[in-house]
Amino acid sequence: MPNICVIARTNGELETIDIDEWPDFRSIQKVVGGMFAQVPTTFHMEFDETWGAEAGEQKTVVYCNEMAALKGLEQNTTGIARTINRELGSNGPLLGDLLIVSATEDFMALQD
C-alpha cells in the first residue's frame, strides 16, 4: 500500500504526494493555513485495481485548520471532503484546505 498525503483545496484541486516521513508540524500548518486539528474520523482511503498490488483500503488521518469557522474559511467541496462530511454528520462540514495522510499500519505508527 502507498504512503501518501493528499492536499484537498477548497478550490477543488487535489494534489497527491508520495511520502517517506510523517509530515512535520510546519508542513501541516502550511497546507491548512495555520494552527491545525486532527479530524476525528474513521474514514479509510480506498485504492482501486489501477494501483495493482497496492489496491485496497487503509487508515487515514485528516488535518484541518483549527480556527476555520472563526476565519470564515469556505467549505471544502472536494469529493474526498464530501465523503468525510457524510461520516461527520452534524460535526461537519470541513472548512478550508485539508491535509490527508493515508498509509500502512507501520507508517501510521510514526505519527507524533
C-alpha beads as a LAMMPS data file, in Angstrom:
LAMMPS data file: protein, C-alpha beads

112 atoms
111 bonds

1 atom types
1 bond types

-500.0 500.0 xlo xhi
-500.0 500.0 ylo yhi
-500.0 500.0 zlo zhi

Masses

1 110.0

Atoms # bond

1 1 1 0.000 0.000 0.000
2 1 1 1.208 3.538 -0.701
3 1 1 2.119 6.121 1.914
4 1 1 0.689 9.375 0.608
5 1 1 -0.504 12.845 1.506
6 1 1 -3.484 14.293 -0.290
7 1 1 -3.931 18.037 -0.222
8 1 1 -7.610 18.836 -0.800
9 1 1 -8.052 22.521 -1.552
10 1 1 -11.304 24.459 -1.323
11 1 1 -10.914 25.449 -4.989
12 1 1 -11.435 21.765 -5.864
13 1 1 -7.805 20.923 -6.592
14 1 1 -6.324 17.703 -5.265
15 1 1 -2.603 17.075 -5.005
16 1 1 -1.208 13.649 -4.126
17 1 1 2.343 13.298 -2.823
18 1 1 4.213 10.075 -2.041
19 1 1 5.854 10.380 1.378
20 1 1 8.645 8.613 3.256
21 1 1 8.218 10.506 6.546
22 1 1 5.270 11.750 8.557
23 1 1 4.527 15.427 7.739
24 1 1 6.054 17.735 10.331
25 1 1 4.218 20.426 12.286
26 1 1 5.182 23.263 9.936
27 1 1 4.268 21.303 6.805
28 1 1 0.788 20.639 8.143
29 1 1 0.390 24.292 9.168
30 1 1 1.456 25.457 5.718
31 1 1 -1.169 23.309 3.980
32 1 1 -4.109 24.139 6.263
33 1 1 -3.160 27.804 6.746
34 1 1 -2.365 27.951 10.452
35 1 1 -2.938 26.009 13.626
36 1 1 -4.410 22.619 12.884
37 1 1 -6.585 19.952 14.417
38 1 1 -6.924 16.283 13.628
39 1 1 -10.436 15.457 12.436
40 1 1 -11.964 12.554 14.407
41 1 1 -12.951 10.230 11.581
42 1 1 -12.860 6.560 10.706
43 1 1 -12.538 7.382 7.009
44 1 1 -10.306 4.973 5.067
45 1 1 -8.697 5.744 1.719
46 1 1 -9.556 3.198 -0.954
47 1 1 -7.140 2.329 -3.751
48 1 1 -8.783 0.624 -6.719
49 1 1 -7.365 -2.021 -9.050
50 1 1 -5.431 0.630 -11.008
51 1 1 -2.998 0.567 -8.068
52 1 1 -2.189 -3.077 -8.859
53 1 1 -0.647 -4.858 -5.874
54 1 1 -1.212 -1.741 -3.752
55 1 1 -5.001 -1.883 -4.205
56 1 1 -7.067 -1.986 -1.033
57 1 1 -8.149 0.161 1.877
58 1 1 -6.033 1.814 4.547
59 1 1 -6.377 4.144 7.503
60 1 1 -6.153 7.897 7.130
61 1 1 -5.540 10.917 9.297
62 1 1 -7.233 14.176 8.310
63 1 1 -5.936 17.599 9.352
64 1 1 -7.874 20.861 9.042
65 1 1 -7.447 24.456 10.178
66 1 1 -8.401 24.616 13.846
67 1 1 -9.867 28.121 13.508
68 1 1 -11.521 27.615 10.091
69 1 1 -15.011 28.690 11.185
70 1 1 -13.743 31.796 13.013
71 1 1 -11.648 32.724 9.974
72 1 1 -14.659 32.320 7.690
73 1 1 -12.956 29.722 5.501
74 1 1 -15.019 28.203 2.715
75 1 1 -16.481 24.712 2.864
76 1 1 -14.216 22.152 1.237
77 1 1 -16.311 20.626 -1.533
78 1 1 -13.805 18.162 -2.970
79 1 1 -15.126 14.624 -3.356
80 1 1 -12.952 13.357 -0.529
81 1 1 -14.200 16.120 1.819
82 1 1 -17.829 15.382 0.882
83 1 1 -17.280 11.699 1.731
84 1 1 -15.765 12.575 5.118
85 1 1 -18.535 15.143 5.759
86 1 1 -21.189 12.442 5.320
87 1 1 -19.499 10.470 8.097
88 1 1 -19.135 13.534 10.325
89 1 1 -22.819 14.426 10.008
90 1 1 -23.657 17.332 12.300
91 1 1 -19.969 17.635 13.288
92 1 1 -19.116 18.848 9.763
93 1 1 -18.670 20.333 7.294
94 1 1 -14.939 20.506 6.757
95 1 1 -13.760 24.041 6.036
96 1 1 -10.610 25.245 4.315
97 1 1 -7.782 23.246 2.815
98 1 1 -7.170 19.754 4.208
99 1 1 -4.128 17.529 4.548
100 1 1 -4.994 13.843 4.454
101 1 1 -2.378 11.213 5.251
102 1 1 -3.097 7.667 4.117
103 1 1 -0.551 4.996 4.926
104 1 1 0.273 1.483 6.013
105 1 1 -0.160 0.423 9.645
106 1 1 3.613 0.587 10.218
107 1 1 3.814 4.102 8.783
108 1 1 0.794 5.246 10.824
109 1 1 2.674 4.195 13.967
110 1 1 5.166 7.003 13.230
111 1 1 2.533 9.675 13.863
112 1 1 3.504 12.032 16.708

Bonds

1 1 1 2
2 1 2 3
3 1 3 4
4 1 4 5
5 1 5 6
6 1 6 7
7 1 7 8
8 1 8 9
9 1 9 10
10 1 10 11
11 1 11 12
12 1 12 13
13 1 13 14
14 1 14 15
15 1 15 16
16 1 16 17
17 1 17 18
18 1 18 19
19 1 19 20
20 1 20 21
21 1 21 22
22 1 22 23
23 1 23 24
24 1 24 25
25 1 25 26
26 1 26 27
27 1 27 28
28 1 28 29
29 1 29 30
30 1 30 31
31 1 31 32
32 1 32 33
33 1 33 34
34 1 34 35
35 1 35 36
36 1 36 37
37 1 37 38
38 1 38 39
39 1 39 40
40 1 40 41
41 1 41 42
42 1 42 43
43 1 43 44
44 1 44 45
45 1 45 46
46 1 46 47
47 1 47 48
48 1 48 49
49 1 49 50
50 1 50 51
51 1 51 52
52 1 52 53
53 1 53 54
54 1 54 55
55 1 55 56
56 1 56 57
57 1 57 58
58 1 58 59
59 1 59 60
60 1 60 61
61 1 61 62
62 1 62 63
63 1 63 64
64 1 64 65
65 1 65 66
66 1 66 67
67 1 67 68
68 1 68 69
69 1 69 70
70 1 70 71
71 1 71 72
72 1 72 73
73 1 73 74
74 1 74 75
75 1 75 76
76 1 76 77
77 1 77 78
78 1 78 79
79 1 79 80
80 1 80 81
81 1 81 82
82 1 82 83
83 1 83 84
84 1 84 85
85 1 85 86
86 1 86 87
87 1 87 88
88 1 88 89
89 1 89 90
90 1 90 91
91 1 91 92
92 1 92 93
93 1 93 94
94 1 94 95
95 1 95 96
96 1 96 97
97 1 97 98
98 1 98 99
99 1 99 100
100 1 100 101
101 1 101 102
102 1 102 103
103 1 103 104
104 1 104 105
105 1 105 106
106 1 106 107
107 1 107 108
108 1 108 109
109 1 109 110
110 1 110 111
111 1 111 112
